[in-house]
Amino acid sequence: MMFRLQRIPVRGGISDITYLLENPEKVRGLLVTHGHEDHIGGIPYLLRQFNMPIYGTRLTLGLIEEKLKEHGLLQATTRTMIDSKSVIELGAFTIRFFQTNHSIPDCLGIVFETPKGTVVQTGDFKFDLTPVNNQTPDIHRMAEIGSKGVLVLLSESTNAERPGFTPSEKHVGDHLREA
């Protein structure tokens, strides 16, 4: 995402970071929606290139901290714990969050309020209304965000192309007990 000389990576998986390398002064921070490996695995490599703060939920930061320890980067990295009520100011952005759920606990979606409009990044998500940890997606907050108008929606959802729905994680426990 870019707005007037600013860039905020939203996931920490390894991808083409040429633009970031060519414009390091535009990197303000790293926002991580959840702690799956494809979102956090590349973070130590990003941090070798950029001195930026990391924002994530308690579980997400805990998983990231293990990676940082493995790479000797824990002490040199600023980490800020966020939740669905957090508000962050990064450059021209006001950043807010909303509760989602996925196959890992402690997931958030991100709302970027910019001078040009609102951009929403969902992170990986599903609508599990009976999650193991009782962290249900905040559908009312999502509706509120939508009712105010969204310029761009960046939506991720693993297996979204498959027909049907993904069962609740509670069913995993049932199957484990049966085994």
Residue, then its C-alpha position, 0 to 999 in steps of 0.5 A: m500500500m502506498f500513499r505519498l512516499q509512505r509504505i507499510p508492509v502488511r504481511g511478513g512472508i517473503s515476496d519481491i521487496t525491490y520497491l521497498l529496498e529502493n525506497p527504504e525511507k518510505v517504510r514506516g512499520l510492519l503490520v501482521t494480521h496473524g501468526h501463520e508461517d506464510h505471514i511471519g516467516g520472512i520477517p527476520y529477513l525484512l528486518r535485516q534490511f529495514n529498521m521498522p517496528i512490528y505490530g501484532t496481537r499477543l499470540t502473533l508477536g509471541l510467534i514472531e519473537e521466537k523467529l527473532k530469537e532464532h535470528g539474533l534480532l529480538q533485542a534490536t526490534t521494536r514490537t507493539m502489541i495491538d488488539s481490535k481496539s488499537v489505533i495507530e498513527l503512521g505517517a498520513f495513515t490512521i490505522r484501526f483494527f477489527q476482530t476476525n478469525h481463522s484457523i489460528p487464534d488472535c487474528l485481526g483485519i486492518v483499516f487504513e484511513t487515508p486522506k484519499g479514502t479507506v482501505v481495508q485489508t482482511g488478512d486470512f479469515k473465515f466466519d466461524l461463529t463457534p470458535v474454540n477461543n470464543q473470538t468471533p469475527d466482529i461482523h457489526r464492526m465490519a458492517e460499520i466500516g463498510s457503511k462509511g465507504v471503502l475505497v479498496l478492499l484487500s481480501e484474503s481467505t484461504n480456500a475461498e475458491r472451494p465450494g461450501f464452507t470451512p468447519s469450525e476449529k471446534h470440529v478439529g478437537d472432536h476429531l482428535r478425541e475420536a482418534 
